[in-house]
Amino acid sequence: MRHLKKYICIFLTFGFVFGLISCGQAEEEGDMEDFSSLSDAKTKSMEAVFSEDDDFSISEVKGWVSSLVLSDNNLFFYTEESGDKNIIRFYKVSKEGGTPELIAELETDDKTYMDELFLDKDENIYVTQTKWTSDERNKTSLYTLKNGKLDNEKNISKITDVSGDSWLSELYMDKSGNLVAVYDDEIKIYNQELKVVSDSEPGGYIETAGLSRDGDVVIVQMNTVDNKNVMTVKVMDPVKGNLSDEYVIDARYINRIITGSGDYDFFYQTSSGIYGYNLSDKKEEEIFNFVNSDLDYEDISDEVVESPDSIYAILSDEEDDRIVRYKKEDIKEEGRIVLTVLSQCSNNDLKERIIDYNKSQTKYRVKIIDYSNEKNAGDKIQASLDAGDHPDIYDFSDEIGHMSVNQCISKGLFEDITGYIEKDPDIRTEDIIPSVFNAMKSNGKLYFVSSGFTLQTLLAKASDVGKEYGWTYDEFKSFTQSKDEGALMFRSESKSDKLREILDGTIEDFIDWDKKETYFDSQDFKDILESCNSDLEEKVSDEEAVSEPDMIRSGKILFVNGDMTPDQIQIYNKLFKGDVSFKGYPSKEGTGTKISFGRRLAISSDCENKDGAWDFIRQFMTEEYQGNNLQTLWGVPTRQDVYEVFVDNLKSSEKKTDIYGNVYEPNNSEYSWEDFTMKLHPVTDEELDEFSSLLDSSDGRFEREARIINIVADEADTYFSGDNSLDEAVLNIQSELRALLDE
């Protein structure tokens, strides 16, 4: 909600920093569309689809619209207009639209901000306004809006301007005129005399809260149930302060609570849509799917649900905003071929591409089946795939279900798309950076597209390991065993953690998914185990703990896992005091520097409309897409032509606009990591030469094999602890993995 921006500004002034959890950490949120199976999505008529009601409009409104409130018959809102004077206008309009009534027009100074707009059951209007009285303090007042003026001022700063361990995140007014204050770990309800009439501490951090259809307070928290993090809801009685039992919500993250209507006690919103929840039968249902409605959720705010079939919101674009009404539709996909995209961790860009693609043509409709906000997403996806229920397109980064990318390829889940590129009029294999294209391929075939990459390598002090790229496993072992006991391989907590760090960059030498063979009984792997089991320290004691950068500079930590783009070369040079070697992971042959891809898209081998699937995923490999999105791409562009513009931008010492219209400022920012800080500069020719050399000499694709590595590390612990010999441990590893490869 927009009015929260004012509160956020207040708390940031006091030095609070709040983190957001995204997929993979979260990046990204989202929800699985309510289909019983993936194949069901291909045939089922689209539900939870809304479109803008063309019969609804509001005329003659000045300024940017804020804080939308719905009564039984009317909409209330205010607008903000900045210029020589800051003007706040309050409006009332029929919920059917039309010309609004101007209730009040107020002038404010540049230190005064309008926050909230409230209604009680009699449509009496209340507003909160914050005035900065100094650089560190503010005063927030509650007013009655009457006869075009703010009246009956009440200083509510004691509610809003809290300090210490508590802070206000949301403020509501119930139908009785009581204020509901949502803090980080408690709820307080104040009457009109600003006295606390009830309060409750649900235990733990409150993610968000809101009011139910009956006026109760709905509290959302992240809790642990059966050793898993889940979103839960508790309902607070506003009179007694009593809390209900927990209700588990089938979502990974909830953005906000919306007051319920119809059969639903409340609605909750995620980045994918709006869901209704009935407390009596613990039933939740998707009401409004943003992507299927061709709507970017970032473009709407202050959603108010009149009924499950009618929703009001503020729709914003770069030029203006307006109040719209969305009506539910029953859309049949007659004449359009439905293509499903399975996404384990979706992002906003993918959703925007789907929306734009669906609007751009009438032959296909792409539907996203989004698991990124699902509990136990990997289990659910794996169960569907094991049952032979496959989508048309896979969207992924490191894994699908519980399978690594290489395992998916070995199982034949992906279509070889080499022929599609060769026939494409706008994309050629020569357009892709040669080493990047080689890394994309598996056994000479191309199974996915990706618009961005980084380089993964192992860094060390050049004075220790030399400047040349690459080394064998035996050389790696000899080096680690030559260091004294005071050194650390990584800043790891245990020997198995060291092993995981090394296996991330070497795993491909020990597994062949096509042949279903593993080589953990090889001498190369034994060299790794012996390196991790050396006399090097496992972790830093509390007494001698210093910053990790300082330990790297002093040589206490031997290795750093580098995830690199051209502009990061300067950071590693500075970190190692100019004595850096981009040595690479140990390997049978090659440099040990690998290419890591971010978001990837693949066509299912079971897809019945592969031409349509290619028509959708090809856009991510076009010059237009990568060039226009150069500033938001993950890592480095995979196309050669766009890469050349990309590095030219990084080298620029003056503000410039590139050929794609991207405006670049010279990089003069500051980088900080614990006690290590440095001012960054535009990339130099020497730094670019280093990156280019690493890129050209890279020798494979960086793929995570989480299940394999977990099994290997667990069995290796028996060797590290002395319970098994080296040979016994590797034989057990081989045996454990045989069953996994036969799945």
Summary of the structure (lengths in Angstrom):
residues: 743
radius of gyration: 28.9
end to end distance: 47.7
largest distance: 87.3
contacts: 2388
relative contact order: 0.09
helix: 27%
strand: 33%
